[in-house]
Amino acid sequence: MTVTSLVTGTRATQREAAIAALLDPDQSTAVILEGLSDGNDILASISSPRLNVIRIAPGCMHCIGNLVMRVTLNRILRERPQRLFISIANDEHIEQLRAFLVAPPYEALLELTDNIVPASS
């Protein structure tokens, strides 16, 4: 199973910094970043064959029907990463997103952790 964390917060830099601080160089890790960088693309500066960073268009993953998330997740999970971070800008529907991630077929593939909320600066 892939250990999966939802990372929330309004600033992309804070979310990326929180993820970077949790990276384990010995684990294969995938990161889904929602939205555009706010100028400090921290994860892009990390060069590692064990890190796969994918940026998707901004928009509530619950409200848009999870299509983008479903396609992206399926592609990532084919690679069987040990760790997955999903960075979302708006946590308004985070419970619906969590419900999507623990429903079939993902309940057999993902192990959700508590949400990660970086401190504001």
C-alpha positions in Angstrom: 0.0 0.0 0.0 1.1 3.5 -0.7 1.2 5.8 2.4 -0.8 8.9 1.3 -1.1 12.3 2.8 -3.2 15.3 1.9 -1.3 18.6 2.3 -3.4 21.7 2.5 -2.7 25.4 2.8 -3.2 28.5 0.8 0.4 29.1 -0.3 2.0 26.6 -2.7 5.4 27.4 -1.3 4.4 26.4 2.2 2.8 23.1 1.0 5.9 22.3 -1.1 8.2 23.1 1.8 6.2 20.8 4.1 6.4 18.0 1.6 10.2 18.5 1.0 10.8 18.3 4.7 9.1 14.9 4.9 10.8 13.3 1.9 12.8 10.2 2.6 15.6 9.7 0.0 15.2 5.9 0.5 11.5 5.8 -0.5 10.0 6.2 -3.9 7.7 9.2 -3.6 5.1 10.7 -5.9 3.7 14.2 -5.4 0.6 15.7 -7.0 0.6 19.4 -6.8 -2.7 21.3 -7.5 -2.3 24.6 -9.2 0.5 26.8 -10.3 3.7 27.5 -8.3 3.8 30.8 -6.6 7.3 31.5 -7.7 9.4 29.2 -5.5 9.0 25.7 -7.0 10.9 23.9 -4.2 10.2 20.4 -5.3 11.4 21.1 -8.9 14.8 21.8 -7.5 15.2 18.3 -6.0 16.8 15.9 -8.4 16.1 12.3 -7.5 15.1 9.3 -9.6 12.9 8.3 -6.6 10.8 11.5 -6.8 8.0 11.9 -9.3 6.3 15.4 -9.1 3.2 16.0 -11.2 1.4 19.4 -11.3 -2.3 19.4 -12.2 -4.6 22.3 -13.1 -6.2 24.2 -10.2 -9.8 23.4 -9.2 -11.6 21.6 -6.5 -10.9 17.9 -7.1 -14.3 17.0 -5.6 -16.3 19.5 -7.6 -14.8 18.7 -11.0 -15.8 15.1 -10.6 -12.4 13.7 -9.6 -11.6 12.9 -13.3 -8.2 14.6 -13.3 -7.4 13.1 -9.9 -8.5 9.6 -11.0 -6.4 9.7 -14.2 -3.4 11.1 -12.4 -3.7 8.6 -9.5 -4.0 5.7 -11.8 -0.9 6.7 -13.7 1.1 7.2 -10.5 -0.1 4.0 -8.8 1.1 1.9 -11.8 4.6 2.8 -10.6 3.8 1.6 -7.0 5.4 4.5 -5.0 5.9 3.9 -1.3 4.8 7.4 -0.5 2.3 9.8 -2.1 1.6 13.5 -1.2 -1.4 15.3 -2.6 -1.1 19.0 -2.3 -4.4 20.9 -2.5 -4.9 24.7 -2.3 -8.5 24.7 -1.0 -9.6 22.3 1.7 -13.3 23.2 1.5 -14.2 19.7 0.3 -11.3 17.7 1.9 -13.6 15.2 3.6 -15.2 14.4 0.2 -11.8 14.0 -1.3 -10.7 11.7 1.6 -13.9 9.6 1.0 -13.0 9.3 -2.7 -9.5 8.1 -1.7 -10.8 5.4 0.7 -13.5 4.1 -1.8 -12.9 1.3 -4.4 -10.5 0.9 -6.1 -8.2 3.1 -4.0 -9.0 1.6 -0.5 -6.9 -1.4 -1.5 -4.0 0.8 -2.8 -3.7 3.8 -0.4 -3.2 4.1 3.3 -4.3 7.6 4.3 -2.5 9.5 7.0 -3.7 12.6 8.9 -3.8 15.7 6.8 -0.7 17.9 6.8 -1.3 21.6 7.4 1.9 23.7 7.2 2.2 26.6 9.6 1.5 30.0 8.0 4.3 32.5 7.8 
